[in-house]
Amino acid sequence: MKLKTIGNLGRLKEILAAFVKYGFADIVGLLDLPGRHLADRVMDVDPDLTPYERFRMALDQLGPTFVKFGQVMSLRSDLLPKPLIEELQKLQDDAAPVDVESIKAVIRDNVDQPWERLFHSFDERPLAAASLSQVHRAVLRDGAMEVALKVQRPDIESNINRDLSILESVAERMHARIPEMQTYELPRLVKLIRKSLERELDFQREARYVQMARGHMRGLEGIHVPKAFLQLSTPQLLVMEYIRGQNLRTMDRDLLEDPMALARNGLRATVKQLFEVGFFHADPHPGNVLISNGNTINLLDWGMVGRLTAGDRHEVVDLISAIVERDSRRLVDTLLTIAAGSVDIDRRTLERDLLDVLDSHLVDSLSELRLGQLVLDVTEMIRKYHLQIPTDLFMMIKALVTAEGTVQLINPEMDLVTEMRPHLKRLASQRFSPQSIWRAGRAFLLKMAAAPTRFPKRIGDIVEKMEQGRLRIGFEHRNLGGLQTTLEKIFSRLTMGIILGAMVIGSSLIITTGIPPIIYGYPLLGLAGYLISAVLGLWLIFDILHNR
């Protein structure tokens, strides 16, 4: 175990106890962690629940770090089975409210003005309470403007860092000791969750994201991104424009002026984010959308965003176009272009499997087609064929699925595929516009012009390093964690055996020489040596039998 994890044994035992409670005692026992005796406890949940349901319940019990871990894993349908993805998508990012005095203390620590000079009023009842933050309504004295204060929970950053340190150690151990878990690449998933949480915990970064989103959405009819006050925001405090409106989950559709127009505006905003600018809201679920005045969609909570390069966007447009047109050959080509993995892919088998997926979504009318779910089912093939897709692309797919559900909440009769087709054709044609061809050609020519000067310089750098003895060639060994652990155990037991043999021989010499003090006619040191040797020998035998 790492030292950081050893310093958090209390929390580690809580984590192990939760997983034992939900029926994962066998895995806990295999990890050989401090507190593994908890694996002897009996499962304390309904045995009829599936392992995926129990796993989701364990994450939910363990708090924000593990909830976020589950939410990030729910994006990786290339790594995880579909039933587990569906369970992890049920994880809700909410929590009990924090004491308002603690929230006020965080606010005071993050503003450079006295409370009375900054706020005209402050609503102590929270508007929302999530695992990382809490939102309160306030009125600024400057301009009497209503604002929403997103305040980071006290000590949440240190608690998350503690949990992530434990998760890193456990993930590495699971990856090394349980071959079946290596497919899921848990250490890489923990790195992803650390990166995601570090971004979400920086509210100043979120304020900049909000300003970027406002710039991208400017000019789109019926779409509004609430303003963020950069000068008042800090890493622990985000000050935003307060919006009054209906939550999509509880809205009265009769109050909407024109549901079809509103849904089209939402779809246009989604296309703009995902396929035109490549900067998108990665979690556009109904809780992050407010409808104001019956005709405006307000996009809230920009803590989690995704980015796509121009190449990524073109490939995704090709992928969706191939799906909509049921072009299996182009779909295979696009998938293999996007994904990285084994070169020994049976293209014909992959194409047949993709046709089966497309046939399973065959409907009489395109209006009945659920495009987002179809895209998810297609990417499920990626896991089967051990291909990998960049995380932001999966975030985009998840955002597309969520946005589809959100748009259809506004107008269930909307034919999403028919509405998207003109956008897809326009985006595809833009790639071959004269301006795009000119830019690509100019970039290629500039690169070719620079090549003759760059190549000799690189060769010269290599030769110079060889002359100076500074050239290093690195080798990377993969999947040797299990072998390393086994060798460590072997050498530990051999060392223990040598020490035991030496103690037995030394104790025997002391017995024969009669070195005092004497007890019951035998030297005390010799008897003590025999006793210690017996205890250590029995422990070594037990450890060998216990670990087979």
C-alpha positions, -999 to +999 in steps of 0.1 A: +000+000+000+011+036-006+019+057+024-010+081+016-034+052+017-019+038+049-026+072+065-062+069+056-069+034+070-101+045+087-116+057+054-102+026+036-121+004+061-153+023+054-149+017+017-142-020+022-171-024+046-195-008+020-184-032-007-186-062+016-221-050+027-232-051-010-218-085-017-183-080-030-165-098-001-147-122-025-130-093-044-121-075-011-105-108+001-084-111-031-070-076-027-051-084+005-057-049+019-056-037+055-090-044+070-096-073+046-110-093+076-142-073+069-147-098+041-159-123+067-191-103+072-224-113+057-240-094+028-266-070+042-287-063+011-313-081-010-296-111-026-320-108-056-303-076-067-280-079-097-242-073-091-245-041-112-273-027-089-253-036-058-222-019-072-242+013-080-256+013-044-222+009-029-209+039-049-239+059-039-233+052-002-196+062-003-202+098-013-192+123-040-159+109-051-174+075-058-206+090-073-184+110-097-163+079-104-195+060-114-206+089-136-173+090-155-174+052-159-209+055-173-194+073-203-172+044-212-194+019-230-162+009-249-149-006-216-180-016-195-210-039-202-243-022-211-262-033-179-235-017-157-236+015-178-274+017-174-271+013-136-243+039-133-264+064-152-289+063-123-264+079-099-277+112-088-254+141-080-273+154-050-268+155-013-281+168+020-277+206+025-247+219+045-252+241+075-258+277+062-232+291+086-205+269+071-216+281+036-214+317+048-179+311+062-167+298+027-182+329+011-165+353+035-132+336+029-136+341-009-147+378-011-126+408-004-154+430+009-174+430+041-206+409+039-229+439+045-212+459+017-215+431-009-249+417-003-282+434+001-299+401+010-290+364+012-315+335+011-304+310+036-325+283+020-305+266-007-318+264-043-299+232-048-275+210-029-251+188-048-222+166-038-196+192-045-214+225-039-245+243-028-264+271-045-280+301-028-299+331-041-286+366-031-290+402-041-259+423-047-259+459-034-241+470-065-271+475-090-295+454-068-289+425-091-302+390-083-274+364-084-270+327-077-240+318-055-225+284-062-205+276-031-180+248-027-187+225+003-163+229+032-134+204+031-147+187+000-114+191-019-093+174+009-120+146+012-119+140-025-081+139-027-081+114+002-106+091-016-088+094-049-055+083-033-072+053-019-090+046-053-056+048-071-041+022-048-071-001-050-074+002-088-037-006-093-040-036-070-072-049-087-056-045-121-025-064-110-042-092-090-075-099-108-069-107-145-107-104-153-106-067-142-077-058-166-102-053-194-117-023-176-084-005-172-093+008-137-060+028-132-068+048-163-104+054-152-091+067-119-069+091-137-098+103-157-120+109-126-091+128-110-088+151-140-126+156-142-129+164-105-100+188-105-117+207-132-151+207-115-136+219-082-122+250-099-152+273-101-131+301-116-125+277-145-162+271-147-168+309-149-145+311-179-163+282-195-196+301-190-182+331-208-169+310-236-203+293-239-221+327-240-199+337-269-206+305-288-244+307-282-247+344-289-271+350-318-290+317-314-327+324-310-343+312-278-310+301-261-295+318-231-264+310-210-265+329-176-237+354-171-209+346-148-193+375-128-156+368-132-144+396-109-164+381-080-157+344-087-129+323-071-120+286-072-145+280-044-172+306-053-191+311-085-213+342-088-238+339-117-269+356-131-300+343-113-326+329-137-363+324-129-379+296-149-394+261-151-374+230-145-379+206-173-387+178-149-416+196-134-426+221-161-461+228-173-460+223-211-492+244-215-471+275-205-448+270-235-454+294-264-444+271-292-430+237-281-419+227-316-399+260-321-384+257-286-373+221-293-358+231-326-338+259-309-325+233-284-315+210-312-298+238-330-278+247-298-268+210-295-256+209-331-238+242-327-219+229-296-211+194-307-204+197-344-196+234-352-175+248-323-164+216-306-170+230-271-201+215-254-220+211-222-211+175-212-241+170-189-272+187-204-297+167-184-332+182-176-320+194-141-295+217-159-321+233-182-346+260-172-374+273-195-380+310-189-409+332-203-422+301-221-398+307-250-361+306-238-339+276-229-314+285-202-283+262-200-269+260-165-240+243-147-210+244-171-186+226-146-183+196-170-175+204-206-160+185-235-138+196-264-136+181-299-110+190-326-122+197-361-111+162-371-131+147-343-162+166-353-159+155-390-156+119-380-186+121-357-207+137-385-196+108-407-205+083-380-240+096-375-246+101-412-236+064-419-260+053-391-289+073-403-284+061-439-278+025-428-245+024-447-227-004-429-195-003-450-190+035-443-199+029-407-171+003-403-146+026-420-156+055-398-154+034-366-120+021-374-108+056-382-121+069-349-110+040-327-076+027-319-069-010-311-059-042-327-051-041-364-063-077-368-100-068-370-123-090-390-141-063-410-167-086-424-177-099-390-178-063-376-199-052-405-224-080-399-226-072-362-232-036-370-260-045-394-276-066-366-276-035-344-291-013-371-318-039-378-327-040-341-336-003-344-355-007-376-388+013-374-416+022-397-410+059-394-378+079-387-397+098-361-398+067-340-360+062-342-341+070-310-308+082-326-289+086-293-296+051-282-287+037-316-253+055-315-247+040-281-255+005-293-232+010-322-203+021-299-211-010-278-194-030-307-162-011-298-159-030-264-166-063-281-137-057-306-113-042-280-111-008-297-107+025-279-123+058-285-111+091-269-129+101-237-142+134-251-159+115-280-177+094-255-187+125-236-201+139-268-221+107-274-235+108-239-243+145-243-261+137-276-282+110-259-290+133-230-298+163-253-321+141-274-341+132-242-342+168-231-354+181-265-381+154-266-393+164-231-401+198-246-418+183-276-423+145-277-437+146-313-404+160-327-389+139-355-352+142-344-336+124-374-355+145-399-346+177-381-309+168-379-305+157-415-302+192-430-276+201-403-256+170-410-256+177-448-246+213-442-218+203-419-206+176-443-206+200-473-187+227-453-157+203-452-154+206-490-161+242-494-135+263-513-124+280-481-119+246-463-100+231-492-078+262-494-070+262-457-061+224-458-040+229-489-022+258-475-014+240-443-001+210-462+021+231-484+035+250-454+043+216-437+060+203-468+080+235-472+093+232-436+101+195-439+135+199-457+149+221-429+134+202-400+144+167-410+182+173-412+180+192-378+164+162-362+190+138-376+217+162-363+202+162-328+202+124-327+239+122-339+249+148-314+233+128-285+250+097-297+284+114-297+278+127-262+265+094-248+231+109-240+210+088-264+185+067-244+162+040-257+132+031-235+114-002-232+080-005-218+069-038-202+031-044-201+010-068-179+039-077-157+022-066-125+011-101-115+045-116-122+061-089-101+038-095-072+044-133-074+082-128-074+080-105-044+060-131-025+085-158-035+115-139-023+098-128+009+090-164+018+125-175+009+139-148+031+116-158+059+126-194+055+163-186+057+157-165+089+137-193+105+165-218+097+191-195+112+170-190+143+165-228+148+202-235+143+212-207+167+187-218+193+200-254+191+236-242+196+225-222+227+206-252+241+237-275+237+261-250+253+239-242+283+243-205+282+224-190+313+199-180+324+185-215+328+148-223+332+136-259+337+170-271+329+173-253+295+188-220+284+161-193+283+174-178+251+173-211+233+137-217+244+127-182+233+143-188+199+124-221+194+091-204+204+096-174+180+106-198+152+075-220+158+051-189+157+067-175+126+068-210+109+031-215+116+023-180+103+043-187+071+024-221+065-009-204+071-001-176+046+010-201+020-022-222+024-044-191+026-031-177-007-029-211-024 
